[in-house]
Amino acid sequence: MAYLAKERKDDLKTLATELGLEIGEMMRVIDFKNLILTSKDYDEQFNKTLLETIIETRVQAERDEKEESEYKRKQEGLILELERMKLSMTATSTNTSAAA
């Protein structure tokens, strides 16, 4: 039961959904905790394991999203750098042609 005390609302909502519990739109963290704890098929060890899996999945998804965002940012930076180099080469080429 203590394992529910520190968890995020979205994780508790996912747990309740996975357990097939009926959830409402305006439920608070305490409502999710009570719903889970009072469900007829409550099994603390199963729920704890399932919640850990839900959290691990969320954390991994957040990590993947952050890595993808970082990759895109670096890629955009490289594209900008390439464009700068092209412009620099064009300017150098134009200056060289004009001088000759």
Residue pairs with C-beta under 8 A, 6 or more apart in sequence:
1 37
1 44
3 44
3 47
3 48
3 51
4 12
4 33
4 36
4 37
4 51
5 33
7 29
7 51
7 55
9 28
9 29
9 32
10 58
11 51
11 54
11 55
11 58
12 29
12 32
12 33
12 36
12 51
13 23
13 27
13 32
14 54
14 58
15 32
15 36
15 47
15 50
15 51
15 54
16 23
16 32
16 35
16 36
17 23
18 50
18 54
19 36
19 39
19 41
19 47
19 50
21 35
21 36
21 39
23 32
23 35
24 31
27 35
36 42
36 47
